[in-house]
């Protein structure tokens, strides 16, 4: 087993609880645009892909035209600029990141808009915690495409002065999208069940460890070579 030199964390449901902020922004948007509101439970059903798809799935099927999706997405982005600050790290995550940062490089990767990923990484965690905090941009595909994970790996290689391989990277997330991203990138996959998908759902995805607490995640990563 290769030693782990880079740990990439998903944001929503993995490093931080963003559900209140995204649900409030979505429901402000739905109200302004004249559509039904959503519960937190319904939001969990379509939260893991990029923001455009998130907004698309929140709309009634009859309203899912390109023009309407784009219009509603612009409204959502305006409201989320107010509500994204209602985000907190999960208990135990800051301490875990501090311990991990002594043993390997850390990065953040999310399907949330890139500007919000960078703002939240700076808001929630000490400066220098992550070598990169990358979110979705229109010029590159969203997860589970591995493009962002590969870009982060290149940044880590430059920082280390040594070419990293996918086998030396672990991708940590809370969803099937994160699991598929890890597999598509050839990286080790670890899931966490304190986020937006259940332990049973994550175990059923495939041969990967699933942590139920940050302390358990630490033990899994240590066993994997961090």
N, C-alpha and C positions, 0 to 999 in steps of 0.2 A: 504493500500500500504506500502510495506517495505521501509525503508530509503535506499538510494543508498550509499553503502560504497566503491564500486569499479567501476571505469569507464574504460573500455577497448576500446582503439582507434585503428582502422585500420590505416595503414600508407599511402599507395598509394591512392591518390584521397580524403583522409579524413584529415590527419594531414599535408600532404606535397604534393606538385606538383612534381611528379617524371617522368612525361611523356617525357620531353626532354631527360633525361638521358637514359631511357629504349629504346626510339625510336632510338636514335643515336647508342646505343650499338647493337641493333637488326640489323640496316641497315649496320653497319660495318661488322657484322657477315654474313649477307646475301651476301654482296659484296664479302667477302673473300671466302665464300663457293660456290659462283656461282649461287645464287638464286635471284629472283626479290625483290626489295626493298618495303618498306611499308610506307604509309602515317601515320601521327598521328591518323587520323580518323580510319584507319583500325586497328591500334594497340589497340585502345579503345575497339574493338570488342572481344579481347581475352586476356585482361590484368589481369583478376582478380584471375585466378587460379595459381597453383604453377608454378615455372619457367620452369620446363620441359614441362609442357603442353603449356605454352606460346610459347616456341620455336617450339614445335610440330605443333601448329596451324599456326605458321608463315611460315612453309614449305609447298611447293606444296604437294598435297595428295599423289602423286606417290613417294615422298621422305620420307614418314613417317614410316620408319622402325626403329626398336629399335637401331640398330647400327648407323644409320645416325642421329637420334635424339640425341643420346649420344655424337656423334662427334661434332655436331653443338652446343649443349649445352655447351660443354667445351670451344668452341670458344667464345660463347656469354659471359660466365662468365669472360673470360679474358678481353673482351672489356668493360664489365660493371664495372669491377674493376677500369677502367679509368673514366667512365662517370657518375657513381652514385653520384659523388660529385656535379653534376649539378642539385641539388635538393634544393628547398626552402620551408619553411613552408608557408601555406596559410596565407594571411593577417588576422590578428585577432586571429589566433590559439595560438601563444605563450601567449598572454594576457589571453585568455580563459583558457588555461592549468594552468596558475598561479592562477587564481581565483578558479578553480575547486580543485586544489591541496590543498587549504585551507579547503576544506569541505569533501574530500574523497581521497582514493588512486587512482592513475592513472597507467595504463599499456598500452603497445603497442603490437599489434598482427597482423602479416602480412603473406601472402603466399610467399613473397619474401624470398630469401635465408637468413638463420638465421644470418650469419656473416654480411651481408649488413644491415639488420634491426638494429642490435646492433651498427654498425658503424654510420648509419644515425641518430639514436636516440641520440647518443653522439655528433654528428656534429651539429645537428639542434636545440637541446634543452638543457637547463641548466642541469648540473649534479644533479641527484636526482629527476628529474621530474617524472620518471617512476620507479615503483618498479620492473618491468620486461619489457623487450623488446624482444619478441619472434617471430621468423620467422620459415620458413619451414626447417626441417631436415629430412633426409631419414629414420630415426628411428621412426618417428611419422607421422600420416596422416595430410594432409593439410586441410584447411577450404574448405567446410563447416562442416567437422567433428569437434566436439567440444573439442577434446583432448587438444589442446593448450589453449583454454579458461579455461578448467578445471585446467590445470597445473598452469596457472596464478592465478586462484582463490585460489588454495592451497598455493601459495606463499604469497598472500595477507592475508590468514588466519594465516599463521605463523607470519607474521609481526604484525598483530593485536593481536595475542594471543587469537583468538576467531574464531570459525568455521563460515566461510561465507556460505551463501546459494546462489544459482543462482538468486533468487528473489531480492537479495541485490546488484546485479551487472547489469550494463547497458553496452551493446555492441554497439559501434558507428561506422558506416561505410558508404560507398558510393555505395554499389552494392548489387545485389541479393545474392552473396556469403556471404557477411557480415550479411545480414538479415537472411539467412538460418542458419548461425553459431549461431547467437543469439537464434533463435528458437530451434535449436537442443540442445543447452546448457541450455535451460530454463531460459535464461536471458532476460531482457527487451531490446528491439530493438529500436534504433533511427537511421535514415538515414540522410545523408547530400547531398545536390544537387549541391554543388560547385565543385564536383570531376568529375568522369568519367561516371556517369549515370545521366539522366535527372530527374527533379522533377516528371514528369508524369510517367516515368518508375518506380521510387521508390514508388510513391503513389499506383501504381497498384499491388505492391507485397503483400500488406496485411494491417492489422490494426496496423499501427505504425506512429508516428510523423515523419515528414521530415523537417529538418531545411534548410533554404536557405542562412543563414548567421551565422557566429559564435555567434553573439549576440542572434539570435533566438535560436540557440542550447543551449546557457546558460539558456534562459527562459524556454525551454522545460525541461532541466535537473532539474532546480529548482522546476518546477511543479511536476516532478517525484520523488522528495524527496531527491535530493542532498543537 
